[in-house]
Structures are given as C-alpha cells and as structure tokens.
Amino acid sequence: MPVYSVNIAAVVAVQAALGDLDHLHDYLRQVDESKALLYAACDRLGLTYWKSAPNFVLVCAGDRTDALVDGAFARGVYLRDRSTEPGCAGCIRIGAGIVEHTRRCIDVMEEVLCAAR
C-alpha cells in the first residue's frame, strides 16, 4: 500500500475536480492569492518563509513554533509542525488553498503570536 494512499471516493472526487477546468483554474487562482496573503502575514509577524510553487508555505517560527502550533490547534486550525524534519528546526508547513481558509489561518496566527508577546 502506498505511503499516502487514498480511498476510492477520494480518487473519484479528484478525477471529477480535475475534469472541471473552471473549478481547477479557480482553485489555482486561490492558491496563488493564499500564498501572497501568507507571505504578507509572515512579513508583518516577523516570520521567515520560503516562497514555493506548491500549495503550501514553509514558515520558520523559531522559538515560537510550539506556541503557534498549539495555539492554532486550540482554535481549530491545524499547522503541520516540521521541526523534526532535517533542516527544518522551528518550521511549520501551512497549506495555501481556499482563500477563506487562509484568512482564518492568518487571523489565528496573529491572535496567537500577539497574545504570546
């Protein structure tokens, strides 16, 4: 079984979504907009990040990583802690997709990091 296997319902859904070019193009537009929003938020919050082609942004929160990951989780936002990956100490992976979801994530990041000061 592949490492990241998915069930048949997910496979059918992905095939349908990829067949709908209007949906696909809208999603890709939202990914680009979401990444731009995340880059701007990281600049405001003093977080280091790496611009990327895929639908996520790798962000280094340094000694604020645990507070950010835990605080976001407590507010219903899941940030993937990548601190255990080689070369990624203090880093989190933030998905960039639906703009509405990204805005919520940024609101939570700002709330958590401003409260931690």
C-alpha positions in Angstrom: 0.0 0.0 0.0 1.4 3.4 -0.9 2.6 5.7 1.9 0.0 8.3 1.1 -2.8 6.1 -0.1 -6.4 7.4 -0.5 -9.7 5.7 -0.7 -11.7 5.2 -3.9 -14.1 8.0 -3.0 -11.2 10.5 -2.9 -9.9 9.2 -6.2 -13.3 9.6 -7.9 -13.6 13.1 -6.4 -10.1 14.2 -7.6 -10.8 12.9 -11.1 -14.1 14.9 -11.2 -12.5 18.0 -9.9 -9.6 17.8 -12.4 -12.2 17.3 -15.2 -13.9 20.6 -14.2 -11.4 23.1 -15.7 -13.3 26.2 -14.3 -13.0 24.7 -10.8 -9.4 23.8 -11.3 -8.4 27.3 -12.6 -10.4 28.9 -9.7 -8.6 26.7 -7.2 -5.2 27.5 -8.7 -6.0 31.2 -8.6 -7.0 30.9 -4.9 -3.7 29.1 -4.1 -1.7 32.0 -5.6 -3.8 34.5 -3.7 -3.5 32.5 -0.5 0.3 32.3 -0.8 0.5 36.1 -1.3 -1.6 36.6 1.8 0.6 34.2 3.8 3.8 35.9 2.6 2.4 39.3 3.7 1.3 38.0 7.1 4.7 36.4 7.7 6.3 39.7 6.8 4.1 41.6 9.3 4.7 38.9 12.0 8.4 38.8 11.5 8.4 35.1 10.4 10.9 33.7 7.9 9.3 31.8 5.0 10.3 30.3 1.7 8.3 31.1 -1.5 7.1 27.9 -3.1 5.4 26.6 -6.2 3.1 24.0 -4.5 0.0 24.8 -2.4 1.8 25.3 0.9 4.4 27.7 2.5 7.2 26.6 4.8 7.4 29.1 7.7 10.1 29.3 10.4 8.6 30.4 13.7 11.8 29.6 15.7 11.2 29.5 19.4 7.5 30.5 18.8 6.8 27.3 16.9 5.2 25.3 19.8 3.1 28.3 20.9 1.9 28.8 17.3 1.1 25.2 16.6 -0.6 24.6 19.9 -2.5 27.9 19.9 -3.7 27.4 16.4 -4.8 23.8 17.1 -6.8 25.0 20.2 -8.6 27.4 17.8 -9.4 24.7 15.3 -6.6 25.4 12.8 -4.1 22.7 12.1 -0.5 23.7 11.3 1.9 20.9 10.4 5.0 21.1 12.7 8.0 20.1 10.6 10.6 20.7 13.3 11.7 17.0 13.3 12.5 17.0 9.5 16.2 17.5 8.7 17.0 21.2 8.2 13.5 22.3 9.4 14.1 23.1 13.1 11.3 25.5 14.1 9.4 25.2 10.9 5.7 24.7 10.1 4.0 23.9 6.9 0.9 26.0 6.2 -1.5 24.9 3.5 -2.5 27.5 0.9 -5.7 26.8 -0.9 -9.2 28.2 -0.3 -8.7 32.0 0.4 -11.3 32.0 3.1 -9.5 29.2 5.0 -6.2 31.0 4.6 -7.6 34.2 6.0 -8.9 32.3 9.0 -5.4 30.8 9.5 -3.8 34.2 9.3 -6.3 35.6 11.9 -5.4 32.8 14.2 -1.7 33.2 13.7 -1.9 36.9 14.5 -4.1 36.2 17.6 -1.7 33.5 18.9 1.5 35.3 18.3 0.3 38.7 19.6 -1.0 37.0 22.8 2.3 35.2 23.2 4.3 38.5 23.4 
